[in-house]
Amino acid sequence: MPLATTRRTGLVDQVIGQLRDAIAQGEWPVGQRIPTEPALAESLGVGRNTVREAVRALAHSGLLEVRQGDGTYVRATSEVSGAIRRLCGSELREVLGVRRALEVEAARLAATVRTDDELAIIGGLLDQRDEAYHAEDIETYVRADTEFHLAVVRAGHNQLLTELYRGILEAVTASVAATTRPHLPETEAIGHRGLLAAIAAGDADRAMAEAAGFLDELIREA
């Protein structure tokens, strides 16, 4: 873990920033235990009290979870994600509802302002998703499906919407995994070819209807 040695001024804020960066960059994935307090203090060149304050602040913001007698674990990759997780918890219907609010607008924007390069990325991710579904490679399917939806959001060119969506990405991934039915016939499985076609055609109303339709179906079944 190549963390820079901190200066003596504003030590707690510096440690908070470095730990936050390490989490955001994937140094410690969600669910992983971070190094012990003594190990972090040695790596950063600060006292254990400084590390303890920084960890406490990040736990309060939702990035970390302190489990007494077990260690400290990464709970989210950003403060936005941590806040969403606190508000929604793991309730599937609530997560799907938040997804619907963001993804329907994202679909409208993508159909309006996407570039050809972005359309190619979206289509490629959808191909990966569908290939993984047919191969019953659930791990790859969940990853590709999540990346497909994020690519649609990015194609809308609304930075705030993209950051909000990135903030709930762990919850999105979990909701995809929870709603995946790998053994359904292709005709019954949820597909996104209609959404891709609407975005390609620049049909904003149809794109919104496609995005709302599959999420409404998932919400009814949740």
One Martini backbone bead per residue (centre of mass of N, CA, C, O) as a GRO file, in nm:
protein
  222
    1MET     BB    1   0.081   0.046   0.032
    2PRO     BB    2   0.144   0.359  -0.126
    3LEU     BB    3   0.179   0.579   0.116
    4ALA     BB    4   0.231   0.885   0.207
    5THR     BB    5   0.401   1.086   0.395
    6THR     BB    6   0.316   1.293   0.638
    7ARG     BB    7   0.252   1.584   0.763
    8ARG     BB    8   0.215   1.776   1.063
    9THR     BB    9  -0.022   1.911   0.924
   10GLY     BB   10  -0.325   1.798   0.932
   11LEU     BB   11  -0.322   1.484   0.987
   12VAL     BB   12  -0.609   1.379   0.983
   13ASP     BB   13  -0.689   1.489   0.702
   14GLN     BB   14  -0.466   1.338   0.549
   15VAL     BB   15  -0.549   1.053   0.628
   16ILE     BB   16  -0.830   1.063   0.519
   17GLY     BB   17  -0.746   1.117   0.223
   18GLN     BB   18  -0.569   0.859   0.184
   19LEU     BB   19  -0.784   0.650   0.255
   20ARG     BB   20  -0.994   0.740   0.048
   21ASP     BB   21  -0.815   0.692  -0.201
   22ALA     BB   22  -0.764   0.389  -0.156
   23ILE     BB   23  -1.060   0.310  -0.182
   24ALA     BB   24  -1.132   0.442  -0.461
   25GLN     BB   25  -0.879   0.271  -0.605
   26GLY     BB   26  -0.891  -0.037  -0.473
   27GLU     BB   27  -0.699  -0.127  -0.244
   28TRP     BB   28  -0.983  -0.173  -0.087
   29PRO     BB   29  -1.236  -0.353  -0.106
   30VAL     BB   30  -1.540  -0.428  -0.063
   31GLY     BB   31  -1.523  -0.618   0.248
   32GLN     BB   32  -1.244  -0.543   0.337
   33ARG     BB   33  -0.981  -0.551   0.542
   34ILE     BB   34  -0.790  -0.338   0.692
   35PRO     BB   35  -0.536  -0.242   0.832
   36THR     BB   36  -0.402  -0.195   1.110
   37GLU     BB   37  -0.335   0.055   1.315
   38PRO     BB   38  -0.025   0.010   1.338
   39ALA     BB   39   0.027  -0.021   1.032
   40LEU     BB   40  -0.077   0.260   0.948
   41ALA     BB   41   0.105   0.430   1.127
   42GLU     BB   42   0.369   0.333   0.994
   43SER     BB   43   0.306   0.407   0.695
   44LEU     BB   44   0.238   0.725   0.771
   45GLY     BB   45   0.390   0.849   1.024
   46VAL     BB   46   0.189   0.815   1.274
   47GLY     BB   47  -0.024   0.807   1.514
   48ARG     BB   48  -0.275   0.615   1.645
   49ASN     BB   49  -0.472   0.848   1.706
   50THR     BB   50  -0.490   0.955   1.418
   51VAL     BB   51  -0.601   0.699   1.291
   52ARG     BB   52  -0.850   0.672   1.471
   53GLU     BB   53  -0.986   0.937   1.381
   54ALA     BB   54  -1.002   0.873   1.079
   55VAL     BB   55  -1.169   0.616   1.102
   56ARG     BB   56  -1.407   0.742   1.248
   57ALA     BB   57  -1.484   0.939   1.020
   58LEU     BB   58  -1.527   0.716   0.796
   59ALA     BB   59  -1.748   0.568   0.953
   60HIS     BB   60  -1.949   0.807   0.969
   61SER     BB   61  -1.958   0.832   0.636
   62GLY     BB   62  -1.957   0.500   0.538
   63LEU     BB   63  -1.679   0.362   0.443
   64LEU     BB   64  -1.660   0.237   0.728
   65GLU     BB   65  -1.638  -0.063   0.951
   66VAL     BB   66  -1.650  -0.125   1.292
   67ARG     BB   67  -1.543  -0.436   1.443
   68GLN     BB   68  -1.544  -0.561   1.729
   69GLY     BB   69  -1.271  -0.785   1.739
   70ASP     BB   70  -1.207  -0.777   1.399
   71GLY     BB   71  -1.224  -0.485   1.260
   72THR     BB   72  -1.184  -0.297   0.953
   73TYR     BB   73  -1.421  -0.217   0.694
   74VAL     BB   74  -1.529  -0.189   0.378
   75ARG     BB   75  -1.844  -0.032   0.270
   76ALA     BB   76  -1.743   0.203   0.071
   77THR     BB   77  -1.624   0.437  -0.198
   78SER     BB   78  -1.820   0.667  -0.085
   79GLU     BB   79  -2.018   0.896   0.063
   80VAL     BB   80  -2.261   0.849  -0.115
   81SER     BB   81  -2.274   0.544  -0.082
   82GLY     BB   82  -2.298   0.546   0.226
   83ALA     BB   83  -2.564   0.704   0.238
   84ILE     BB   84  -2.735   0.512   0.071
   85ARG     BB   85  -2.696   0.264   0.251
   86ARG     BB   86  -2.831   0.392   0.500
   87LEU     BB   87  -3.108   0.454   0.364
   88CYS     BB   88  -3.151   0.160   0.211
   89GLY     BB   89  -2.970  -0.054   0.249
   90SER     BB   90  -3.085  -0.392   0.146
   91GLU     BB   91  -3.340  -0.300   0.005
   92LEU     BB   92  -3.440  -0.382  -0.299
   93ARG     BB   93  -3.675  -0.189  -0.369
   94GLU     BB   94  -3.518   0.072  -0.305
   95VAL     BB   95  -3.292   0.038  -0.506
   96LEU     BB   96  -3.473   0.017  -0.757
   97GLY     BB   97  -3.602   0.297  -0.721
   98VAL     BB   98  -3.342   0.459  -0.754
   99ARG     BB   99  -3.268   0.351  -1.028
  100ARG     BB  100  -3.515   0.454  -1.178
  101ALA     BB  101  -3.472   0.757  -1.134
  102LEU     BB  102  -3.190   0.756  -1.289
  103GLU     BB  103  -3.222   0.571  -1.554
  104VAL     BB  104  -3.445   0.719  -1.707
  105GLU     BB  105  -3.294   0.986  -1.744
  106ALA     BB  106  -3.041   0.863  -1.872
  107ALA     BB  107  -3.182   0.755  -2.125
  108ARG     BB  108  -3.275   1.024  -2.235
  109LEU     BB  109  -2.994   1.154  -2.261
  110ALA     BB  110  -2.856   0.940  -2.436
  111ALA     BB  111  -3.054   0.972  -2.681
  112THR     BB  112  -2.962   1.283  -2.722
  113VAL     BB  113  -2.607   1.286  -2.661
  114ARG     BB  114  -2.473   1.063  -2.776
  115THR     BB  115  -2.212   0.893  -2.904
  116ASP     BB  116  -2.071   0.666  -3.106
  117ASP     BB  117  -1.868   0.558  -2.901
  118GLU     BB  118  -2.076   0.510  -2.674
  119LEU     BB  119  -2.253   0.315  -2.831
  120ALA     BB  120  -2.032   0.099  -2.866
  121ILE     BB  121  -1.992   0.044  -2.567
  122ILE     BB  122  -2.278  -0.040  -2.497
  123GLY     BB  123  -2.295  -0.274  -2.703
  124GLY     BB  124  -2.051  -0.438  -2.595
  125LEU     BB  125  -2.166  -0.486  -2.309
  126LEU     BB  126  -2.422  -0.632  -2.405
  127ASP     BB  127  -2.278  -0.868  -2.535
  128GLN     BB  128  -2.138  -0.969  -2.279
  129ARG     BB  129  -2.390  -1.016  -2.117
  130ASP     BB  130  -2.529  -1.224  -2.309
  131GLU     BB  131  -2.300  -1.429  -2.321
  132ALA     BB  132  -2.296  -1.488  -2.015
  133TYR     BB  133  -2.584  -1.590  -1.993
  134HIS     BB  134  -2.558  -1.833  -2.189
  135ALA     BB  135  -2.303  -1.944  -2.007
  136GLU     BB  136  -2.361  -1.904  -1.697
  137ASP     BB  137  -2.185  -1.637  -1.616
  138ILE     BB  138  -2.260  -1.456  -1.352
  139GLU     BB  139  -2.026  -1.271  -1.284
  140THR     BB  140  -2.000  -1.144  -1.568
  141TYR     BB  141  -2.290  -1.052  -1.597
  142VAL     BB  142  -2.303  -0.854  -1.360
  143ARG     BB  143  -2.074  -0.673  -1.453
  144ALA     BB  144  -2.183  -0.602  -1.741
  145ASP     BB  145  -2.454  -0.484  -1.652
  146THR     BB  146  -2.345  -0.258  -1.476
  147GLU     BB  147  -2.168  -0.125  -1.703
  148PHE     BB  148  -2.397  -0.065  -1.892
  149HIS     BB  149  -2.553   0.136  -1.712
  150LEU     BB  150  -2.315   0.329  -1.671
  151ALA     BB  151  -2.279   0.398  -1.974
  152VAL     BB  152  -2.552   0.532  -2.007
  153VAL     BB  153  -2.510   0.753  -1.803
  154ARG     BB  154  -2.254   0.878  -1.934
  155ALA     BB  155  -2.403   0.942  -2.215
  156GLY     BB  156  -2.561   1.198  -2.078
  157HIS     BB  157  -2.357   1.427  -1.971
  158ASN     BB  158  -2.407   1.411  -1.642
  159GLN     BB  159  -2.213   1.448  -1.379
  160LEU     BB  160  -2.401   1.423  -1.135
  161LEU     BB  161  -2.548   1.168  -1.219
  162THR     BB  162  -2.294   0.995  -1.235
  163GLU     BB  163  -2.207   1.026  -0.937
  164LEU     BB  164  -2.462   0.912  -0.813
  165TYR     BB  165  -2.438   0.634  -0.948
  166ARG     BB  166  -2.158   0.562  -0.841
  167GLY     BB  167  -2.257   0.573  -0.538
  168ILE     BB  168  -2.455   0.296  -0.609
  169LEU     BB  169  -2.293   0.057  -0.741
  170GLU     BB  170  -2.303  -0.165  -0.527
  171ALA     BB  171  -2.614  -0.179  -0.522
  172VAL     BB  172  -2.651  -0.248  -0.817
  173THR     BB  173  -2.494  -0.511  -0.820
  174ALA     BB  174  -2.667  -0.650  -0.604
  175SER     BB  175  -2.937  -0.628  -0.766
  176VAL     BB  176  -2.849  -0.794  -1.006
  177ALA     BB  177  -2.785  -1.055  -0.852
  178ALA     BB  178  -3.075  -1.082  -0.713
  179THR     BB  179  -3.231  -1.076  -1.023
  180THR     BB  180  -3.101  -1.324  -1.134
  181ARG     BB  181  -3.207  -1.571  -1.399
  182PRO     BB  182  -3.022  -1.817  -1.553
  183HIS     BB  183  -3.275  -2.038  -1.646
  184LEU     BB  184  -3.416  -1.872  -1.837
  185PRO     BB  185  -3.558  -1.810  -2.103
  186GLU     BB  186  -3.491  -1.575  -2.335
  187THR     BB  187  -3.796  -1.472  -2.355
  188GLU     BB  188  -3.794  -1.411  -2.020
  189ALA     BB  189  -3.564  -1.243  -2.015
  190ILE     BB  190  -3.393  -0.963  -1.944
  191GLY     BB  191  -3.358  -0.709  -2.181
  192HIS     BB  192  -3.165  -0.433  -2.381
  193ARG     BB  193  -3.224  -0.388  -2.691
  194GLY     BB  194  -3.438  -0.165  -2.683
  195LEU     BB  195  -3.260   0.048  -2.547
  196LEU     BB  196  -3.038   0.055  -2.758
  197ALA     BB  197  -3.218   0.133  -2.999
  198ALA     BB  198  -3.323   0.401  -2.883
  199ILE     BB  199  -3.048   0.537  -2.855
  200ALA     BB  200  -2.962   0.506  -3.152
  201ALA     BB  201  -3.233   0.669  -3.257
  202GLY     BB  202  -3.307   0.910  -3.052
  203ASP     BB  203  -3.542   0.789  -2.853
  204ALA     BB  204  -3.640   0.911  -2.561
  205ASP     BB  205  -3.916   0.787  -2.491
  206ARG     BB  206  -3.837   0.493  -2.538
  207ALA     BB  207  -3.599   0.482  -2.342
  208MET     BB  208  -3.765   0.537  -2.091
  209ALA     BB  209  -3.959   0.296  -2.121
  210GLU     BB  210  -3.744   0.075  -2.110
  211ALA     BB  211  -3.623   0.144  -1.832
  212ALA     BB  212  -3.892   0.130  -1.672
  213GLY     BB  213  -3.994  -0.155  -1.744
  214PHE     BB  214  -3.774  -0.344  -1.610
  215LEU     BB  215  -3.789  -0.214  -1.326
  216ASP     BB  216  -4.086  -0.264  -1.270
  217GLU     BB  217  -4.061  -0.570  -1.285
  218LEU     BB  218  -3.862  -0.599  -1.049
  219ILE     BB  219  -4.036  -0.462  -0.833
  220ARG     BB  220  -4.276  -0.662  -0.844
  221GLU     BB  221  -4.077  -0.917  -0.764
  222ALA     BB  222  -3.944  -0.813  -0.482
   0.00000   0.00000   0.00000
